[in-house]
Amino acid sequence: MKDLYEILGVNKGASADEIKKAYRKLAREYHPDKNPGDKSAEERFKEIQGAYDVLSDPEKRKQYDQVGSRIFSGAGGRPGGGGNFNWSGNFGDLGDLGDLGDLFGNIFGNAGGARGSSQRRQRGERGRDVEVVVNVSFEDSLKGLETKIPVELETTCSVCHGTGAEPGTAPQICPECRGRGVVSEDEGFFAFSRPCPRCHGNGTVIERPCRNCHGSGRERRTKRYTVKIPAGVKDGTQIRLKGKGESGTNGGPPGDLIVTTRVAKSPLYERRGADLVLEVPVTYAEAALGATVEIPTPEGRVALKVPAGSQDGKLLKVKGRGAPKLKGSGKGDLLARLRVSVPTKLSKAEREAIENLQKVAHDDPRDKVFS
């Protein structure tokens, strides 16, 4: 028998979410509705369904991990596929295993297993989360904004309201499996169960499918949601809107809408968390003698005091003039990085002044580095 984890293409340590994702992907690919008349796809679908019925149940999965590989042998048997069952060893070899009927109920088709499959099938599943990207200007990321975004979703059909049946009609209990969703086949001591070939495990059949959704009970629609982008968002910030994702199935809750912001770069500011870094050019004289210069901030221009003797690259802090903090209150700081500007062309008076300065200068910067 194939290993159940191998059937779903996951490793033994896979999480419940990984198992569910693998099952959904394979079930969509091999579902009989998508592969009409393809017997190999139908058999593969049965295999996938049987493996998921065991591995999706924590208690059954635990029991399978303990004894599953010791119960089955040979290549003929497969979950849900109606293959041969080969016993290797005897029950005494396995010790006290408790009630194995529940573990392999869906594979072997006992009454309890069939009921369990039907109960799981009717349990509602949460809808899928949907992620959208919103482009935000740098200025809007600091102020915040409210915007409307279009989202394409798979939702409950607006015509049949999710039943899959043409309005005025309703799904009927499957006459072949009588609503259980599985049929049984006796093979000696054991009975194998497999998804009902008529209703494909749903327990119901639709005689007159809805013309809008063709019996699926779902349709794709574009909805427009108003999203509030808070002040202080960064590139990659995610905003979760509860219940605005795709609708659930069998009465399950809807998923969430996840809005990811993409913030444009600023020509002036570099973002460091809630702080903003601004390059501030100053003349040689301003850096040497000290000065007060005017600089821009997101909230308007302010005066910045440059201390005498400031070196190129020095950072000066202007408190509270940065970006709003997403978590907590207040704002970050504006960090002004001084850039000493050296003139490329000098007037005659400038050259004479610098030459005179050079004559009287007593500080050699190389002495501090090379001595």
C-alpha positions as CSV (number, residue, x, y, z in Angstrom):
1,M,0.0,0.0,0.0
2,K,1.2,3.5,-0.7
3,D,2.1,5.6,2.3
4,L,-0.7,8.2,3.0
5,Y,1.8,11.0,3.2
6,E,3.2,10.0,-0.2
7,I,-0.2,10.1,-1.7
8,L,-0.7,13.7,-0.7
9,G,2.9,14.6,-1.5
10,V,3.8,15.9,2.0
11,N,6.4,14.7,4.5
12,K,5.5,13.0,7.7
13,G,6.1,16.1,9.8
14,A,3.7,18.3,7.6
15,S,1.4,20.6,9.5
16,A,-2.4,20.4,9.3
17,D,-2.5,23.5,7.0
18,E,0.1,21.9,4.7
19,I,-1.9,18.7,4.5
20,K,-5.1,20.6,3.7
21,K,-3.4,22.7,1.0
22,A,-1.9,19.6,-0.6
23,Y,-5.3,17.9,-0.5
24,R,-7.2,20.8,-2.0
25,K,-4.6,21.2,-4.8
26,L,-4.7,17.5,-5.8
27,A,-8.5,17.2,-5.3
28,R,-9.1,20.1,-7.7
29,E,-6.7,18.5,-10.2
30,Y,-8.2,15.0,-10.2
31,H,-11.8,15.7,-9.4
32,P,-14.1,13.6,-11.6
33,D,-16.0,16.8,-12.7
34,K,-12.8,18.1,-14.2
35,N,-11.7,14.8,-15.7
36,P,-15.0,13.3,-17.1
37,G,-14.5,9.7,-18.2
38,D,-10.9,9.5,-17.0
39,K,-10.8,6.4,-14.9
40,S,-7.2,6.9,-13.8
41,A,-8.1,10.4,-12.5
42,E,-11.1,9.0,-10.7
43,E,-9.0,6.3,-9.0
44,R,-6.4,8.9,-8.1
45,F,-9.1,11.1,-6.6
46,K,-10.3,8.2,-4.5
47,E,-6.8,7.6,-3.2
48,I,-6.4,11.3,-2.3
49,Q,-9.8,11.4,-0.6
50,G,-9.0,8.3,1.5
51,A,-5.6,9.6,2.5
52,Y,-7.0,13.0,3.6
53,D,-9.8,11.5,5.6
54,V,-7.2,9.8,7.8
55,L,-4.5,12.5,8.0
56,S,-6.9,15.4,8.5
57,D,-8.1,13.8,11.8
58,P,-5.5,14.4,14.5
59,E,-6.4,11.2,16.4
60,K,-6.6,9.0,13.3
61,R,-3.3,10.5,12.1
62,K,-1.7,9.7,15.4
63,Q,-2.9,6.1,15.2
64,Y,-1.8,5.8,11.6
65,D,1.7,7.1,12.4
66,Q,2.0,4.4,15.1
67,V,0.6,1.4,13.3
68,G,-0.3,2.2,9.7
69,S,2.8,0.9,8.0
70,R,2.7,-2.3,9.9
71,I,-0.9,-3.1,9.0
72,F,-0.7,-2.7,5.2
73,S,1.8,-4.4,2.8
74,G,2.0,-5.0,-0.9
75,A,1.2,-2.6,-3.7
76,G,-2.4,-3.6,-4.3
77,G,-4.2,-1.8,-1.4
78,R,-4.9,1.9,-1.4
79,P,-7.1,4.2,0.7
80,G,-10.5,4.6,-0.8
81,G,-9.6,2.8,-3.9
82,G,-11.1,-0.6,-3.4
83,G,-7.8,-2.4,-3.9
84,N,-6.6,-5.6,-2.2
85,F,-6.0,-5.8,1.5
86,N,-2.9,-7.7,2.5
87,W,-2.2,-8.6,6.1
88,S,1.4,-8.8,7.2
89,G,1.8,-10.4,10.6
90,N,-1.1,-10.8,13.0
91,F,-3.1,-8.6,15.4
92,G,-1.1,-10.0,18.3
93,D,2.1,-8.5,16.9
94,L,0.6,-5.0,17.3
95,G,-0.2,-5.1,21.0
96,D,-3.1,-3.1,22.4
97,L,-4.0,-0.7,19.6
98,G,-7.5,0.4,20.8
99,D,-10.2,1.0,18.3
100,L,-8.8,0.8,14.8
101,G,-12.3,0.8,13.3
102,D,-12.4,4.6,13.5
103,L,-8.9,5.0,12.0
104,F,-9.6,2.9,8.9
105,G,-13.4,3.4,8.8
106,N,-13.3,5.6,5.7
107,I,-10.8,3.3,4.0
108,F,-12.7,0.0,4.8
109,G,-16.3,1.5,4.8
110,N,-17.8,0.4,8.1
111,A,-20.9,2.2,9.1
112,G,-19.2,4.4,11.6
113,G,-16.6,5.4,9.1
114,A,-19.2,6.3,6.5
115,R,-21.1,8.5,9.1
116,G,-17.8,10.2,10.1
117,S,-17.0,11.0,6.4
118,S,-20.5,12.5,6.0
119,Q,-20.1,14.6,9.1
120,R,-16.7,16.0,8.0
121,R,-18.1,16.7,4.6
122,Q,-20.9,18.8,6.1
123,R,-18.6,20.8,8.3
124,G,-18.2,24.3,7.1
125,E,-14.8,25.4,5.9
126,R,-13.4,28.9,6.2
127,G,-13.0,30.9,3.1
128,R,-9.6,31.7,1.5
129,D,-7.7,34.9,2.5
130,V,-7.2,37.3,-0.4
131,E,-4.2,39.6,-0.7
132,V,-4.2,42.9,-2.7
133,V,-1.5,45.5,-3.1
134,V,-2.1,49.3,-2.7
135,N,0.4,51.8,-4.0
136,V,0.8,54.8,-1.7
137,S,2.8,58.0,-2.2
138,F,5.4,58.8,0.4
139,E,3.5,61.9,1.5
140,D,0.2,59.9,1.9
141,S,2.1,57.2,3.9
142,L,2.9,59.9,6.5
143,K,-0.6,61.5,6.6
144,G,-2.7,58.4,6.1
145,L,-5.6,58.1,3.6
146,E,-8.9,56.4,2.8
147,T,-9.2,54.7,-0.6
148,K,-11.4,52.3,-2.5
149,I,-9.9,49.2,-3.9
150,P,-11.5,46.6,-6.3
151,V,-11.1,43.0,-5.2
152,E,-12.0,40.0,-7.3
153,L,-13.4,37.3,-5.1
154,E,-15.0,33.9,-5.3
155,T,-18.3,34.3,-3.5
156,T,-21.6,32.5,-3.0
157,C,-23.6,32.5,-6.2
158,S,-26.0,35.5,-6.2
159,V,-28.7,33.5,-8.1
160,C,-28.9,30.2,-6.3
161,H,-27.4,31.5,-3.0
162,G,-24.9,28.7,-2.9
163,T,-27.2,25.6,-3.4
164,G,-25.9,25.1,-7.0
165,A,-29.5,24.3,-8.1
166,E,-31.7,26.4,-10.4
167,P,-33.9,28.8,-8.4
168,G,-37.2,27.0,-7.5
169,T,-35.4,23.6,-7.2
170,A,-33.1,22.1,-4.6
171,P,-30.4,19.5,-4.4
172,Q,-31.8,16.0,-3.8
173,I,-30.4,13.2,-1.6
174,C,-28.3,10.9,-3.8
175,P,-30.3,7.8,-4.5
176,E,-27.1,5.7,-4.9
177,C,-25.5,6.3,-1.5
178,R,-28.6,7.6,0.2
179,G,-26.9,10.8,1.3
180,R,-23.8,9.1,2.9
181,G,-21.4,10.3,0.2
182,V,-19.7,6.9,0.2
183,V,-20.6,3.4,-1.2
184,S,-19.2,0.1,0.2
185,E,-17.8,-2.9,-1.5
186,D,-17.4,-6.2,0.4
187,E,-14.1,-8.1,0.0
188,G,-14.0,-11.0,2.3
189,F,-13.5,-10.1,5.9
190,F,-13.3,-6.3,5.2
191,A,-15.5,-3.8,3.3
192,F,-13.9,-1.0,1.4
193,S,-15.6,2.4,1.1
194,R,-15.1,4.9,-1.7
195,P,-16.6,8.2,-2.7
196,C,-20.0,7.7,-4.3
197,P,-19.5,7.8,-8.1
198,R,-22.8,9.6,-8.7
199,C,-22.6,12.4,-6.2
200,H,-18.7,12.4,-5.9
201,G,-19.0,12.3,-2.1
202,N,-21.4,15.2,-1.7
203,G,-24.4,13.1,-0.6
204,T,-26.6,15.1,-2.8
205,V,-27.2,15.5,-6.6
206,I,-28.4,18.5,-8.5
207,E,-30.9,17.6,-11.3
208,R,-31.2,21.2,-12.6
209,P,-27.9,23.0,-12.1
210,C,-28.0,26.8,-11.7
211,R,-27.5,28.5,-15.0
212,N,-25.3,31.2,-13.4
213,C,-22.8,29.0,-11.5
214,H,-23.3,25.8,-13.4
215,G,-24.0,23.9,-10.2
216,S,-20.9,25.0,-8.2
217,G,-22.7,27.4,-5.9
218,R,-19.9,29.9,-6.4
219,E,-19.2,32.8,-8.7
220,R,-16.4,35.3,-9.2
221,R,-17.3,38.9,-8.6
222,T,-15.5,42.2,-8.2
223,K,-16.2,44.0,-5.0
224,R,-15.0,47.5,-4.0
225,Y,-13.9,48.0,-0.4
226,T,-13.1,51.2,1.4
227,V,-9.7,50.8,3.1
228,K,-8.3,53.2,5.7
229,I,-4.5,53.4,5.4
230,P,-3.2,54.6,8.7
231,A,-0.5,57.4,9.0
232,G,3.0,55.9,9.3
233,V,2.6,52.8,7.1
234,K,5.9,51.6,5.5
235,D,6.6,49.6,2.4
236,G,5.2,46.1,3.0
237,T,2.9,47.1,5.9
238,Q,-0.1,44.7,5.9
239,I,-3.7,45.7,7.0
240,R,-6.1,42.9,7.6
241,L,-9.9,43.4,7.0
242,K,-11.7,40.6,8.9
243,G,-14.3,38.7,6.9
244,K,-13.7,40.5,3.6
245,G,-12.0,37.6,1.8
246,E,-13.7,34.7,-0.1
247,S,-16.9,33.3,1.4
248,G,-16.7,30.0,3.2
249,T,-18.3,26.7,2.1
250,N,-21.1,24.7,3.9
251,G,-21.8,27.7,6.1
252,G,-18.2,28.3,7.1
253,P,-16.9,31.8,7.9
254,P,-15.4,34.0,5.2
255,G,-11.7,34.6,4.9
256,D,-9.9,37.9,5.4
257,L,-8.7,40.6,3.0
258,I,-5.0,41.4,3.4
259,V,-4.0,44.8,2.1
260,T,-0.2,45.2,1.5
261,T,1.1,48.8,1.0
262,R,3.8,49.6,-1.5
263,V,5.2,53.1,-0.5
264,A,6.9,55.2,-3.2
265,K,10.4,56.4,-2.3
266,S,10.9,60.1,-1.4
267,P,13.4,62.3,-3.3
268,L,14.3,64.0,0.1
269,Y,13.9,61.6,2.9
270,E,15.3,58.1,3.8
271,R,13.0,56.1,6.1
272,R,14.5,54.4,9.2
273,G,11.6,53.0,11.1
274,A,9.8,56.1,12.4
275,D,12.8,58.3,11.8
276,L,13.5,60.3,8.6
277,V,17.0,61.0,7.4
278,L,17.6,64.2,5.4
279,E,20.8,65.2,3.6
280,V,21.6,68.9,4.4
281,P,24.3,70.7,2.3
282,V,26.3,73.4,4.2
283,T,29.1,75.6,3.1
284,Y,32.7,75.2,4.4
285,A,32.3,78.5,6.3
286,E,28.9,77.4,7.9
287,A,30.5,74.1,9.0
288,A,33.6,75.8,10.4
289,L,32.1,78.8,12.0
290,G,28.6,77.5,12.8
291,A,25.3,78.8,11.4
292,T,21.5,78.5,11.5
293,V,20.1,77.1,8.3
294,E,16.5,76.4,7.2
295,I,15.6,72.8,6.3
296,P,12.3,71.2,5.0
297,T,10.3,68.7,7.2
298,P,7.1,66.9,6.4
299,E,5.2,69.6,8.4
300,G,7.0,72.6,6.9
301,R,10.4,74.3,7.1
302,V,12.3,74.7,10.4
303,A,15.5,76.3,11.5
304,L,18.5,74.0,12.2
305,K,21.4,75.1,14.3
306,V,24.8,73.9,12.9
307,P,27.5,73.9,15.6
308,A,30.9,75.4,14.8
309,G,33.4,72.8,13.7
310,S,30.8,70.4,12.3
311,Q,32.3,67.6,10.2
312,D,30.9,66.2,7.0
313,G,28.4,63.4,7.8
314,K,27.5,64.7,11.3
315,L,23.9,63.9,12.3
316,L,21.8,66.5,14.0
317,K,18.4,65.5,15.5
318,V,15.2,67.4,15.2
319,K,12.8,65.8,17.7
320,G,9.3,64.8,16.7
321,R,9.6,65.7,13.0
322,G,9.8,62.2,11.6
323,A,7.0,59.7,10.6
324,P,4.1,58.8,12.8
325,K,4.6,55.6,14.8
326,L,2.2,52.8,13.8
327,K,2.4,51.1,17.2
328,G,2.1,53.5,20.1
329,S,1.8,57.3,19.9
330,G,3.9,60.2,18.7
331,K,6.4,60.5,15.9
332,G,10.0,59.7,15.2
333,D,12.7,62.2,14.7
334,L,14.2,64.0,11.7
335,L,17.9,63.2,11.4
336,A,19.8,65.9,9.5
337,R,23.0,64.6,8.0
338,L,25.4,67.5,7.2
339,R,27.2,67.4,3.8
340,V,30.0,70.0,3.6
341,S,29.9,71.5,0.1
342,V,33.3,72.3,-1.5
343,P,33.0,74.9,-4.3
344,T,34.3,73.8,-7.7
345,K,34.9,77.3,-9.0
346,L,36.2,80.2,-6.9
347,S,36.1,83.9,-7.4
348,K,39.3,85.9,-7.0
349,A,38.2,87.1,-3.6
350,E,37.3,83.6,-2.5
351,R,40.6,82.2,-3.6
352,E,42.5,84.9,-1.7
353,A,40.5,84.3,1.4
354,I,41.2,80.6,1.4
355,E,44.9,81.1,0.6
356,N,45.1,83.4,3.6
357,L,43.3,80.8,5.7
358,Q,45.8,78.2,4.6
359,K,48.7,80.4,5.7
360,V,47.4,80.9,9.2
361,A,45.9,77.3,9.7
362,H,47.8,75.4,12.4
363,D,45.7,72.2,12.4
364,D,46.9,69.5,10.1
365,P,44.1,66.8,9.8
366,R,46.6,64.2,8.6
367,D,48.5,64.3,11.9
368,K,45.5,62.8,13.7
369,V,45.3,59.9,11.3
370,F,48.8,59.1,10.3
371,S,50.8,59.9,13.4
